[in-house]
């Protein structure tokens, strides 16, 4: 955290808060999240992305093009918010499901080292492709056109709400 003391807002309704362990479990299990950045002209820019959660290194990894709105926004401001949601289930009333969500705040940057980026891309592909052959084929076909992005996590929290 670069020596700065960051203070993030606590979850307002404590009864809705889930444990950090539950939040990390949802991060491992989910396949997509929404990345929010500071966009052009002060407008937020939020886009869905596939991702890989690296709990050991406390980071979120995703891929994208080497140029465009996302890259420009990150060059202007590296602070991001990443949100996932899932585990929708019925507990009591069939019409009002419960849903969990996780918010991650952090700083995002491009992974510049090509060898590191390719290894991360391989780990990433293993999450989404059913076989090593498909992983190898995809990396061979389009790996050089892909940029890896890394969010270093400063804070994460999760909650569960009932939609009623």
C-alpha positions in Angstrom: 0.0 0.0 0.0 3.0 2.2 -0.5 3.2 3.4 3.1 -0.1 5.3 2.9 -2.8 4.4 5.4 -5.9 3.7 3.5 -9.3 3.6 5.1 -12.2 2.0 3.4 -15.8 2.3 4.4 -17.1 -0.6 6.5 -20.2 -2.4 5.4 -23.1 -0.4 6.8 -25.4 -3.3 7.7 -23.1 -5.6 9.7 -25.7 -8.3 9.7 -25.2 -8.6 5.9 -21.4 -8.9 6.0 -19.8 -12.2 5.1 -16.4 -13.3 6.3 -13.2 -12.6 4.4 -12.9 -16.4 3.9 -16.4 -16.6 2.3 -15.6 -13.6 0.1 -12.3 -15.2 -1.0 -14.2 -18.5 -1.8 -16.6 -16.6 -4.0 -13.7 -14.9 -5.8 -12.2 -18.3 -6.5 -15.5 -19.8 -7.8 -16.9 -17.0 -9.9 -16.0 -16.6 -13.5 -16.8 -12.9 -14.3 -16.7 -9.6 -12.5 -17.2 -6.0 -13.3 -14.1 -3.7 -13.4 -14.8 0.0 -12.6 -12.3 2.7 -13.6 -12.2 6.5 -13.9 -13.3 6.9 -17.5 -13.2 9.8 -20.0 -14.5 13.2 -18.9 -15.1 12.2 -15.3 -17.6 9.4 -16.2 -17.1 6.0 -14.6 -16.2 3.2 -17.0 -17.3 -0.3 -15.8 -16.9 -3.4 -17.9 -17.4 -7.1 -17.4 -14.2 -9.2 -17.5 -13.1 -12.8 -17.0 -10.5 -13.0 -14.2 -8.2 -15.1 -12.1 -7.9 -14.6 -8.4 -4.4 -15.2 -7.0 -5.0 -15.4 -3.2 -1.4 -16.1 -2.4 -0.2 -12.9 -4.0 -3.4 -10.9 -3.2 -4.2 -10.0 -6.7 -6.8 -10.2 -9.5 -5.6 -10.9 -13.0 -7.4 -10.4 -16.2 -6.6 -9.9 -19.9 -7.5 -7.5 -22.6 -6.3 -5.6 -25.6 -3.1 -3.6 -25.5 -4.8 -0.4 -26.4 -8.2 1.2 -25.9 -10.4 2.9 -23.3 -9.4 0.6 -20.4 -5.7 1.1 -21.0 -6.1 4.9 -21.3 -8.2 5.0 -18.2 -5.6 3.0 -16.2 -2.8 5.3 -17.4 -4.7 8.3 -16.1 -5.6 6.6 -12.7 -4.6 3.2 -11.5 -7.3 3.0 -8.7 -10.0 0.6 -9.5 -13.0 -1.3 -8.0 -13.7 -4.8 -9.0 -17.1 -6.4 -8.1 -18.4 -10.0 -8.4 -21.7 -11.5 -7.3 -23.1 -15.0 -7.1 -24.2 -17.8 -4.8 -27.8 -16.9 -5.4 -30.0 -19.3 -3.4 -33.4 -19.6 -1.9 -33.4 -20.0 1.9 -37.0 -19.2 3.0 -39.3 -17.4 0.6 -39.1 -18.7 -3.0 -39.6 -15.3 -4.5 -36.8 -13.5 -2.6 -33.4 -15.1 -3.2 -30.2 -14.4 -1.2 -27.2 -13.2 -3.2 -23.5 -12.7 -2.2 -21.2 -10.0 -3.5 -17.6 -9.1 -3.1 -16.0 -5.7 -3.6 -12.2 -5.4 -4.3 -10.4 -2.0 -4.2 -6.9 -1.8 -5.5 -4.4 -0.5 -7.9 -4.2 -1.9 -11.4 -1.2 -2.0 -13.8 -0.1 -3.8 -16.9 2.1 -6.8 -16.5 5.1 -5.7 -18.7 7.3 -8.8 -18.5 6.4 -11.0 -21.5 7.5 -14.3 -19.8 5.5 -13.5 -16.7 2.5 -12.4 -18.7 2.5 -15.7 -20.7 2.7 -17.8 -17.6 -0.2 -15.8 -16.1 -2.1 -16.2 -19.3 -1.6 -20.0 -19.2 -2.9 -20.1 -15.6 -5.8 -17.9 -16.6 -6.7 -20.2 -19.6 -6.7 -23.3 -17.4 -9.6 -21.8 -15.5 -11.7 -21.3 -18.6 -10.7 -24.1 -21.1 -11.4 -27.8 -20.5 -8.1 -29.2 -21.7 -4.4 -28.4 -21.9 -4.6 -28.8 -25.7 -7.2 -26.0 -26.0 -5.1 -23.9 -23.6 -2.0 -24.3 -25.8 -4.0 -23.7 -29.0 -5.5 -20.5 -27.8 -2.2 -19.1 -26.4 -0.5 -20.0 -29.7 -3.3 -18.4 -31.8 -3.8 -15.2 -29.9 -1.4 -15.0 -26.9 0.8 -12.3 -28.4 -2.2 -9.9 -28.9 -3.2 -10.1 -25.3 -2.2 -7.8 -22.4 -2.3 -9.1 -18.8 -3.6 -6.6 -16.2 -3.0 -7.0 -12.5 -5.0 -5.5 -9.6 -3.0 -5.5 -6.4 -5.7 -5.7 -3.7 -5.8 -3.0 -1.0 -9.1 -4.0 0.5 -11.8 -6.6 0.0 -15.2 -7.1 1.6 -18.3 -9.2 1.0 -21.9 -9.2 1.9 -25.1 -11.3 1.5 -28.4 -9.6 0.9 -31.9 -10.9 0.3 -33.6 -9.4 -2.7 -36.9 -8.2 -1.1 
